[in-house]
Amino acid sequence: MSKLSRRAVVVGGTALGAGAIAAGGLATRNVLRNREPPAIAAQDGQGHLLWSNWSGSAHSYPAARAAPQSEEELLSILTRSPAPVRAVGSGHSFTSLVPTEGTLLTLDRMAGVVSHDPVTNRATVRAGTRLVDLGPALAAIGQEMINLPDINKQSVAGAIATGTHGTGRGIQAIHGSVVAMRIATPGGEVIDCDAGNRPEVYNAARVGLGAFGVVTQVTLQNQPLHRVAKRVEVRPTGEVTEAWPELRAQHRNVEFYVLPFTGYSAVITTDVTDKPVKPRGPDADVDTLMGLKKLRDWFEFAPGLRRKLAGEEMAKIPPEEMVDEGWKLLSNERPVRFNETEYHLPIENQVAALREVIAAIETHRKDVFFPIEVRVIAADDAWLSPFYGRESGSIAVHAYYKEDYQFFFTLIEPIFRRHGGRPHWGKLNTLKARDFAQIYPRWKEAGEVRRALDPQGRLLNPYLKGIFLDG
Ligand SMILES: Cc1cc2nc3c(=O)[nH]c(=O)nc-3n(C[C@H](O)[C@H](O)[C@H](O)COP(=O)(O)OP(=O)(O)OC[C@H]3O[C@@H](n4cnc5c(N)ncnc54)[C@H](O)[C@@H]3O)c2cc1C
């Protein structure tokens, strides 16, 4: 993708020169649009320091902060510290799951691999471990996670708590690999659970949003370390959507990014290989996105020209391939901040929904330039998993962090809902308790388990109250 970006920037710049006289109004618009979002105060009136998530979409001023080193310390915080007590992983959720005016709790000091079994390829890991650290730690014992998400900055517990997923044929989201879990509750218990022991806790609290207790460790079903070839190829979007069922059947991991207003998509496949190592080059995320942004900035009101210029460049981009161990290739760096909504749809509805999303954006939101991400995830049986009981096709829409994202809710979400989608727990959506009760078959049972583990609602912040109680 690096060549695309550099060329696109050059093309955009050249055309800007040609059209400069007519573009005075646009220039002003672009300057205004490119302003940083208003700064949030670094502390509140009582001197409590700001906490903010990665994208800047959620923040709060916790009265207390804690970083326990043991389950004993954790239990004392859970039972005594000011509520709401909210666990934070790496703060990469877009939704307001974490903000609290009570206690913010990190498990950063409860990280690392506890034990492993070379025969079953299982490893027990502390919940505060970051995925980026887990990759090399597992590789050292000959294991790798079955899949990884687009980035690896998340904590293990944070990723599991929101149903974080990658993409791939028959491959479940990360929580699908959790075979056992230990959770500390505000009632003062530490519960070890799995499919046979306290199964109701295992089923309800695995994708638990930090609303059932604080997970302290999980046992992951991993797989032996593999070398993989990752290939990136730019192809016409129409061709890719037609070939999507075939692509899903052919590759271990496959996804594509629709590049709106260009007619093209970037298809990314990853397959096991014995080819020699060819390490990934420098990441081109910034170049690519800023190239697409520049085209948007100057050709927003000339979509035909925008499409033509982008298309001409993209048609020339050769496929790119890298070969290495999977944990080094599956996740990416995403230095350009954005906001995001993502829904998981019944797989059979995915392409129809995607076509509607592309048409809606290209008709009504000519300011959009971020790619639309399309993935596939296998069914699982966690009660609050968006993939509960059905293979799902996900569609994610992004907006640059400086720009408006209200169109997620007015334009895109209605399409997803009409197609039977369930939102990603960590990504922006407007659903409340009554909506979730309709789209999750085991919603009621999960609610009963939550009330039993946290009868006083010490873990519920306003956002979670909207999800579990009164929305
Ligand atoms: C750039 C970017 C790329 C992303 N890519 C993907 C992707 O490819 N696939 C995908 O599915 N998602 C993706 N996400 C979303 C992200 O994976 C989820 O939001 C994930 O939850 C973030 O993990 P975290 O450690 O930052 O958790 P946080 O956002 O800090 O917390 C998430 C939830 O986990 C809970 N939690 C944290 N620790 C514990 C604990 N010990 N016990 C119980 N609950 C706990 C929190 O209370 C909260 O409810 C992406 C997000 C960003 C910003």
The ligand as an ORCA input file, in Angstrom:
! r2SCAN-3c Opt
* xyz 0 1
  C      -6.741      0.890     16.622
  C      -7.722     -0.151     17.104
  C      -7.814     -1.361     16.438
  C      -8.721     -2.326     16.882
  N      -8.795     -3.503     16.190
  C      -9.692     -4.423     16.578
  C      -9.810     -5.655     15.878
  O      -9.088     -5.937     14.938
  N     -10.769     -6.524     16.275
  C     -11.607     -6.246     17.308
  O     -12.478     -7.059     17.601
  N     -11.488     -5.118     18.022
  C     -10.555     -4.205     17.675
  N     -10.437     -3.049     18.393
  C     -11.252     -2.906     19.612
  C     -10.488     -3.445     20.820
  O      -9.909     -4.694     20.542
  C     -11.455     -3.659     21.994
  O     -12.147     -2.493     22.273
  C     -10.700     -4.175     23.233
  O     -11.629     -4.338     24.263
  C      -9.626     -3.242     23.725
  O      -8.841     -3.892     24.694
  P      -8.244     -3.062     25.891
  O      -7.251     -3.899     26.588
  O      -7.826     -1.729     25.418
  O      -9.541     -2.930     26.820
  P     -10.234     -1.624     27.380
  O     -10.781     -0.849     26.259
  O      -9.343     -0.949     28.332
  O     -11.447     -2.307     28.167
  C     -12.436     -3.013     27.460
  C     -13.354     -3.738     28.424
  O     -12.615     -4.755     29.079
  C     -12.837     -4.684     30.457
  N     -11.680     -5.213     31.160
  C     -10.398     -4.824     31.087
  N      -9.640     -5.568     31.914
  C     -10.462     -6.446     32.528
  C     -10.304     -7.484     33.484
  N      -9.114     -7.780     33.980
  N     -11.384     -8.193     33.858
  C     -12.618     -7.928     33.355
  N     -12.835     -6.948     32.454
  C     -11.773     -6.236     32.040
  C     -13.048     -3.198     30.717
  O     -13.693     -2.970     31.955
  C     -13.909     -2.836     29.526
  O     -15.247     -3.172     29.763
  C      -9.548     -2.071     18.006
  C      -9.446     -0.855     18.685
  C      -8.533      0.100     18.239
  C      -8.429      1.412     18.974
*
